[in-house]
Amino acid sequence: MGSSSPRAPLLLLFVALAALLSPPAPATASVAYDHRAVIIDGQRRILISGSIHYPRSVPEMWPDLIRKAKDGGLDVIQTYVFWNGHEPSQGQYYFEDRYDLVKFIKLVQEAGLYVNLRIGPYACAEWNFGGFPVWLKYVPGISFRTDNEPFKWAMQNFTQKIVWMMKSESLFQWQGGPIILSQIENEFGPLEWDQGDPAKAYSAWAAKMAVDLDTGVPWVMCKQDDAPDPVINTWNGFYGDWFSPNQPYKPTMWTEVWTGWFTGFGGPVPHRPVEDLAFAVAKFIQKGGSYFNYYMYHGGTNFGRTAGGPFIATSYDYDAPIDEFGLLRQPKWSHLKDLHKAIKLCEPALVSGDPIVTSLGNSQESHVYRSNSGECAAFLANYDTVSFVKVAFNGMHYNLPPWSISILPDCKTTIFNTARVGVQTTQMKMESVGEFSWVSYNDDTDTYADDSFTTVGLLEQVNVTRDNTDYLWYTTYVDIGQDEQFLQNGNYPVLTVLSAGHSLHVFINRQLSGTAYGSLEEPRLTYSGNAKLWAGSNTISILSVSVGLPNIGEHFETWNAGVLGPVTLNGLNEGRRDLTWQKWSYQIGLKGEALGLHSLSGSSSIEWGETSASQPLTWYKAFFNEPEGNLPLAIDMNSMGKGQVWINGQSIGRYWPGYKAFGTCGDCDYRGNYDETKCQTNCGGASQRWYHVPRSWLKPTGNMVVVLEEWGGDPTGISMVTRSTGRACADVSEWQPAMKNWHTKDYERSRIHLSCDPGQKMTAINFASFGTPNGECGSFSEGKCHSHESYDPFEKKCIGQQSCAVTIVPEVFGGDPCPGTMKRIAVEAVCE
Ligand code: GAL
C-alpha cells in the first residue's frame, strides 16, 4: 500500500527522530521500599537474586541458565551492563549476539523473574578495563570516576542511552517489564574515602544524574555509605550480617554475596563450601536482610580478550551454583535451593518487622520474627566454630552443628540447617572425545612489516596498541665490536629489561632467548638473561604481551603496560650500556593477527606446513566434527604453554596452562570465617586447563580450530572433551529435615535424590551403606553398622534411570541394622 501523502514519510522520520532525541514519558513508581522490604506492586518482599552476566555465556545458553536460576529459587537476576562491549568505538554501538542486552532481559521476564540492572557504567567484575572502553582513556582532559566534565559527560551519555533503551522496550517494572532495581557506579565509597572532595562531588553528581533519569525503580549504590536519598546503599562481601543502610527507612540489601572467587592465571582455584555460604545468607536474613544477590550464580567465561586483571583467567566459573558450562554444581545448587524454600516460608513473618534476639548460650542465639496475623519464624544460630550444641528454645531442644543456623518457619520445626547437606554431591568428569591433526605456521620473530615505526625511547604499550591486540614488538639494534672480551671467554653480557607488564619474550637475532611474566599481585616484571650477541650488528626484539587491562584500583586507567625500561646490557668492555634511549622500532600485533589467521579467509591466505618440534610463536590449525550428543564441551590445552584459541573464528579466550598455580591448597573445613584463600585447588598444576567451547559455535562437520602458541608446546596433546556428571553421591541422615508441602504440613521422611545429566543414565551403584558409613564421595567405606541390603533399593530404582529417589527408612534396607543408633545412608552411583 502506497502512502497517499508525500509528506507522510517525512512526518514519520520526524517522529522517529523525536523519539530518539527526547526522553520517553516519565515513570510512575510501582517499586518502592521501606525499612523491611523492597515493595513491588504493594507487596513487601524478601528478594533472592543471582548474578548472571550475559556476555559470559552465549544467547543459546541463556534460557537454560535462567530456568536453572528460577528452579533454584531465585526471584531476581542481576547483571552489569558492559560498556566496552556495547560501545567498542566511540559512538558506534553494538547490542547483538552475546551483547544483546534487551533479549537477555526479555528472557528473564519470560521466565517470570525480575532484573537488577547494574548500569555502572563502571563494572569492575574482573572484566577488561572494568568495563570502560579503552577509547575513553583518550578523550582529551579525561580523568575516570571523579569530578571531571569529560568523564561525567561520557558516563551520563551511556547511562542515559541504556535507561532510554530500557524504557523504549518497556522493561521497567511500571511498564510491565522485569527491571525492579538499577545500580549506578560500583563500590565507589572506598575510593571516595581516599580521594576526598572531588570524589564526593562526583558520587553526589552520579546519584543525582541517575535519579534524574526517572526510571521509576529504586537506584542502589553498593559500598557507598553516603549514598544520598532516595538511593539505597548496599553491601558486597563474603558476609553481610553486620551491615545496615545509612537510613532507617531503607532496606538492608546485599548486592554481592560471593559464592566463591575468581581465578587468576598463576593462582589456585578458589572454592567456597556451601555450608558456609548458606550460613552467611541465613545470618544476613535472620538479622533483617531484605535482598541478597549471589555473585556469581553463573560465572561463565571471559571469552575473547574480555578478561580484566591483569592475569584474570578465561574461566570465570567462580565456584558458582551453576558451573561455567551451565551444569548444576552440587551440592551447592540444591542446598541453596532448600535454603531459599525455607526463607520463603518465613517471608510473611520476616517482612513484618524486626526480630527479637535472645541469647541461647555462649555463642548461640535465636532470632524470632512475628507478624500481626500470627505467623512466627525463628532462626537458631550456633556461631561456635568447633562444637555441636544443644539449645533449648520454646520449650523444645534443638541440636545445632557448629557454624550453622537452623530455620524454623513455624517457630517449632527445623526444616533447614545450613550445615546439614541432604542433597546430592556431584563429581564431574572431563572425557576426551577426539584429538586433532594439526598443520602449523611460524610467525615472525622480528618487526619487519610495513606498518612498523621507529622512535627514540620506549613507549607505553596501551597508548600504542589501544588494546586492539595483546602484542607489541619493541626492536632495537646493538653493535658489538670485534674486541669484546665475551666473544673470547663466552661470558655473555646480561640483558636486563624492566617492564610495566604483563609478560614478555626476548628474541636475540631472531632466536628466543627468554621469557618473563608478572602475576595477579605484581604485574610489573624484570627480565634478566644472558644475551648471545655476535660481533657486528645484533637485533634485540622484545615481544611485550598484555594479559587483560586492570579493572580495579585507584585511577587504574593510568596504569601502564609494556617495556618502559630501563633496558640495559651489562658485562661489555665498556661495562654497562643503556639501550633505553636508543632508537626502537615498534610493530603492533603479530603477523598472524594481521593476516587474520584465526578466521577461515585469513587462514586460507597462507601455506600451512607440517607441525614440527615445539617452537615459540607458532600458529596451529585443524578441522574437526562436532562431538555427538549435548554434553557441554571444552578444549583441553594442558599440553600447551600460553596463547589464544579460536573456533570457527570465535575467540575461546586466552589460555595459559603453562602458568602453574602457586599457593596453598589442602583440607577445606566449612567452619569458621571464609576468605578466598581457604579452600583452593590446583596448586602446582595449571590454573586453568579446560576452556569452554559453546556448542552453538559448532557446525556438525568441518569446524576450524586455530591456536596461537607463544611459548611452544605439544599440540598433539590438545583434545576435545565433554563435561558431565561422573558420580552422583549422597550422604544423608535418616533425620535430615525435609518437607514435601509446607501448607499441608506434609513432612516426609528423608529421601535421597540422585540424578545424572540429561542424556545420561545410572549404570552402576559403586557404594551404598545404610548405617554408619565413613568417607566421602569417591572414597566411601562401610562403618561398624551396615545394612546388608543397602544396595538393593538403589539397584532397583536407579539403574537405567536419569534420576531416582529412595526413602530413608529401615524397611527399605531390609530392617534396622543397629537400633538406637542414628543412621545415615551414603551412596555413590555412576553416570554414563
Ligand atoms: C567486587 C566488585 C565486583 C567483582 C568482585 C570480585 O568488589 O564489585 O565487580 O569485582 O568484587 O569478584
Residues whose N, C-alpha, C, O or C-beta is under 5 A from the ligand:
A	BS01	GAL	A123 C124 A125 E126 E187
